[in-house]
Amino acid sequence: MKRLTEWDPSDKKFWEHKGKRIATRNLWISTIALHLAFCIWQMWSVMTINLPKVGFTYTTDQMFTLTAIPALVGAVLRMFYSIAITYLGGRTWTVISTIILIIPAIGIGIAIQNTNTPFITMAILSALCGVGGANFASSMANIGPYFPKEKQGTALGINGGIGNLGVSMVQLVAPIAIGIPLFGTLLGGPQLLVLESGNQNIWLQNGALIWVLPLILISIVAFFGMNNLPSPKVSLVEQAQVFKGKHMYLITILYIMSFGSFIGYSAAFPLLINKEFPEVNALQLAFLGPLLGASFRTVGGYLADKMGGAIVTFASVITMMIATAGVVYFVGESKSFVGFFIMFMILFLAGGIANGSIFRMIPIIFGPKETPAAIGFSAAIGAFGGFFIPKLFGWSFQYSGGPQPALYVFISYYFLCSIILWIYYARPNAEMKC
């Protein structure tokens, strides 16, 4: 598809006769590409569970680190990815950024078959997976301008929500794929999984290699099916104006609360179950949390369009505080997996709604020239939650023997976010009611 020569979704006649069809097509292609990017980004949340059982000698802290590194790299690159859209166009950058993800998928498929692979090699491959996390910023910055303002919350909710479902998808599909000889011996033989109940063969490489063909296919579809919008090239100086106001930093704090929690808990949840409740098969249940969080992101965008982004986000963060306190209770003396699991599901659900509602707030708070930079910066810093949450859990287990200190930190942060939301955005006389 060539670059569009005209684009005005606010013109109702243009939107109904031409714009809606083009916007919808670009939305769904972008959404699938982002979904696969999230699969690659969070691959290590699944892979780490079985590494010790097949002969890898990495420590618990090193395994938490492997789940945390992709978030760190994705966070650093997000700012650059959101800016790249304004210079290269959504179609061009979607194709390039999707093709890049084939490299870590193949690399992990090879390296994970050798238990003597050094930790530094795995850490580098983990970092390459982080590129998938950067795709989020460029995808969201690209999709918003396709839609009228009153529909952007829903569109961004769909793009981000189904994109985020990649986390749940990799945690659901990869464990199934590694349990069967999906490619026979063509792409490598099995590894011996050592369990108390008995040994069995698994194919860890399948958890990485199954994504190669879908990545190739969606790259081709994006090349032929997407468009580059005729948006003017906004200079870095113009975009940098967003950093002069306090709202850029306030929104960033809030986005760490929403998306940072989602991606951080998604990465740490399987290992957390494994540490606190070793009798439970973490890989059979862990995917449900990201599934809820990603699914309800779309709900958050829809509710924000109807009720206002700030009030929906405020209600969500209060719910997150209560749910986190519940997690503390159920990993304490009561030691109930059922209570622990229900509280975490509520935490994922509320965080997903906040993910969608915050993105509805951004276009209202910032102008069209500043919005890409605002999305890129907040998304970049927010993704650091995916690094710090697993690392905080690792630190918490190392120094206290449990996750409670980390959970108290999260509750305190959510309380800070609730104050910011109420004072600046949600109360009746708020400075920037949205």
Secondary structure, 3 states (H helix, E strand, C coil): CCCCCCCCCCCHHHHHHHHHHHHHHHHHHHHHHHHHHHHHHCCHHHHHHHCHHHCCCCCHHHHHHHHHHHHHHHHHHHHHHHHHHHHHCHHHHHHHHHHHCHHHHHHHHHHCCCCCCCHHHHHHHHHHHCHHHHHHHHHHHHHHHHCCHHHHHHHHHHHHHHHHHHHHHHHHHHHHHCCCCCCCCCCCCCEEECCCCCCEEECCCHHHHCCHHHHHHHHHHHHHHCCCCCCCCCCHHHHHHHHHCHHHHHHHHHHHHHHHHHHHHHHHHHHHHHHHCCCCCHHHHCCHHHHHHHHHHHHHHHHHHHHCHHHHHHHHHHHHHHHHHHHHHHCCCCCCHHHHHHHHHHHHHHHHHHHHHHHHHHHHHCCCCCHHHHHHHHHHHHHCHHHHHHHHHHHHHHHHCCCHHHHHHHHHHHHHHHHHHHHHHHCCCCCCCC
